[in-house]
Each structure stands twice: as structure tokens, then as C-alpha cells.
Amino acid sequence: MAHVPENVKQFVCSSCNVVHAGTPIHQADGTHSWEEPPACGACEGEEFVPMEQWIRHHE
């Protein structure tokens, strides 16, 4: 079977809405989890919302 690449989890900065790619964390079973960045590269904000929750976060 062909390898299927994982989708990168994305995080949105709560302060400036810049999107960041999560940092892949390798799991023992060969999969990945995704960690948000420690700070936003644009505004240095430290609060992030996962992309899939961003719309509900701003209602």
C-alpha cells in the first residue's frame, strides 16, 4: 500500500490571526501528534486556537 502523508495540524494566533503549522511530535506507533508553537512569529502572542475550532472561537 502506498504511503499516505499526514495533514499538518494548523493553529491560529488569537491575537493577530496568523496561521502557524504545528510542530510534529513523533509517537511510538509511527504516527504524529501536533504541538502549537510557543509564541507567534508575527506578534509574539502565546494563545492559539486549532484551525478546526477557529470559526467557533470568533463567534
Rosetta constraint file for C-alpha pairs under 8 A:
AtomPair CA 8 CA 21 HARMONIC 6.52 0.50
AtomPair CA 8 CA 22 HARMONIC 6.60 0.50
AtomPair CA 8 CA 24 HARMONIC 7.97 0.50
AtomPair CA 8 CA 34 HARMONIC 7.52 0.50
AtomPair CA 9 CA 21 HARMONIC 6.25 0.50
AtomPair CA 9 CA 22 HARMONIC 5.46 0.50
AtomPair CA 9 CA 34 HARMONIC 6.08 0.50
AtomPair CA 9 CA 50 HARMONIC 7.52 0.50
AtomPair CA 9 CA 51 HARMONIC 7.52 0.50
AtomPair CA 10 CA 19 HARMONIC 6.60 0.50
AtomPair CA 10 CA 20 HARMONIC 5.66 0.50
AtomPair CA 10 CA 21 HARMONIC 4.65 0.50
AtomPair CA 10 CA 22 HARMONIC 5.50 0.50
AtomPair CA 10 CA 36 HARMONIC 7.91 0.50
AtomPair CA 10 CA 50 HARMONIC 6.10 0.50
AtomPair CA 10 CA 51 HARMONIC 5.39 0.50
AtomPair CA 11 CA 19 HARMONIC 5.68 0.50
AtomPair CA 11 CA 20 HARMONIC 5.25 0.50
AtomPair CA 11 CA 21 HARMONIC 6.39 0.50
AtomPair CA 11 CA 22 HARMONIC 6.62 0.50
AtomPair CA 11 CA 36 HARMONIC 6.35 0.50
AtomPair CA 11 CA 48 HARMONIC 5.85 0.50
AtomPair CA 11 CA 49 HARMONIC 5.46 0.50
AtomPair CA 11 CA 50 HARMONIC 4.41 0.50
AtomPair CA 11 CA 51 HARMONIC 5.11 0.50
AtomPair CA 12 CA 17 HARMONIC 5.41 0.50
AtomPair CA 12 CA 18 HARMONIC 5.68 0.50
AtomPair CA 12 CA 19 HARMONIC 4.53 0.50
AtomPair CA 12 CA 20 HARMONIC 6.28 0.50
AtomPair CA 12 CA 48 HARMONIC 5.36 0.50
AtomPair CA 12 CA 49 HARMONIC 5.22 0.50
AtomPair CA 12 CA 50 HARMONIC 6.24 0.50
AtomPair CA 12 CA 51 HARMONIC 5.93 0.50
AtomPair CA 12 CA 54 HARMONIC 6.98 0.50
AtomPair CA 13 CA 17 HARMONIC 4.77 0.50
AtomPair CA 13 CA 18 HARMONIC 5.44 0.50
AtomPair CA 13 CA 19 HARMONIC 6.47 0.50
AtomPair CA 13 CA 20 HARMONIC 7.68 0.50
AtomPair CA 13 CA 40 HARMONIC 6.47 0.50
AtomPair CA 13 CA 45 HARMONIC 6.80 0.50
AtomPair CA 13 CA 46 HARMONIC 7.55 0.50
AtomPair CA 13 CA 47 HARMONIC 6.09 0.50
AtomPair CA 13 CA 48 HARMONIC 4.57 0.50
AtomPair CA 13 CA 49 HARMONIC 6.56 0.50
AtomPair CA 14 CA 45 HARMONIC 7.45 0.50
AtomPair CA 14 CA 47 HARMONIC 5.58 0.50
AtomPair CA 14 CA 48 HARMONIC 5.34 0.50
AtomPair CA 14 CA 49 HARMONIC 6.55 0.50
AtomPair CA 15 CA 43 HARMONIC 7.51 0.50
AtomPair CA 15 CA 45 HARMONIC 6.07 0.50
AtomPair CA 15 CA 47 HARMONIC 7.38 0.50
AtomPair CA 16 CA 42 HARMONIC 7.82 0.50
AtomPair CA 16 CA 43 HARMONIC 6.83 0.50
AtomPair CA 16 CA 45 HARMONIC 7.94 0.50
AtomPair CA 18 CA 40 HARMONIC 7.76 0.50
AtomPair CA 18 CA 42 HARMONIC 7.25 0.50
AtomPair CA 20 CA 36 HARMONIC 7.84 0.50
AtomPair CA 20 CA 37 HARMONIC 7.47 0.50
AtomPair CA 20 CA 40 HARMONIC 7.81 0.50
AtomPair CA 21 CA 36 HARMONIC 7.64 0.50
AtomPair CA 22 CA 34 HARMONIC 5.17 0.50
AtomPair CA 22 CA 35 HARMONIC 5.19 0.50
AtomPair CA 22 CA 36 HARMONIC 5.00 0.50
AtomPair CA 22 CA 37 HARMONIC 6.50 0.50
AtomPair CA 23 CA 34 HARMONIC 5.39 0.50
AtomPair CA 23 CA 35 HARMONIC 5.06 0.50
AtomPair CA 23 CA 36 HARMONIC 6.45 0.50
AtomPair CA 23 CA 37 HARMONIC 6.90 0.50
AtomPair CA 24 CA 32 HARMONIC 5.87 0.50
AtomPair CA 24 CA 33 HARMONIC 5.89 0.50
AtomPair CA 24 CA 34 HARMONIC 4.78 0.50
AtomPair CA 24 CA 35 HARMONIC 6.52 0.50
AtomPair CA 25 CA 32 HARMONIC 5.33 0.50
AtomPair CA 25 CA 33 HARMONIC 5.16 0.50
AtomPair CA 25 CA 34 HARMONIC 5.86 0.50
AtomPair CA 25 CA 35 HARMONIC 6.98 0.50
AtomPair CA 26 CA 30 HARMONIC 6.65 0.50
AtomPair CA 26 CA 31 HARMONIC 6.20 0.50
AtomPair CA 26 CA 32 HARMONIC 4.70 0.50
AtomPair CA 26 CA 33 HARMONIC 6.70 0.50
AtomPair CA 27 CA 31 HARMONIC 5.37 0.50
AtomPair CA 27 CA 32 HARMONIC 5.44 0.50
AtomPair CA 27 CA 33 HARMONIC 7.05 0.50
AtomPair CA 36 CA 48 HARMONIC 7.11 0.50
AtomPair CA 38 CA 46 HARMONIC 6.34 0.50
AtomPair CA 39 CA 44 HARMONIC 5.14 0.50
AtomPair CA 39 CA 45 HARMONIC 5.53 0.50
AtomPair CA 39 CA 46 HARMONIC 4.67 0.50
AtomPair CA 39 CA 47 HARMONIC 7.68 0.50
AtomPair CA 40 CA 44 HARMONIC 4.42 0.50
AtomPair CA 40 CA 45 HARMONIC 5.11 0.50
AtomPair CA 40 CA 46 HARMONIC 6.34 0.50
AtomPair CA 49 CA 53 HARMONIC 6.48 0.50
AtomPair CA 49 CA 54 HARMONIC 5.84 0.50
AtomPair CA 49 CA 57 HARMONIC 7.60 0.50
AtomPair CA 50 CA 54 HARMONIC 6.25 0.50
AtomPair CA 51 CA 55 HARMONIC 7.97 0.50
AtomPair CA 53 CA 57 HARMONIC 6.12 0.50
AtomPair CA 54 CA 58 HARMONIC 6.49 0.50
AtomPair CA 55 CA 59 HARMONIC 6.72 0.50
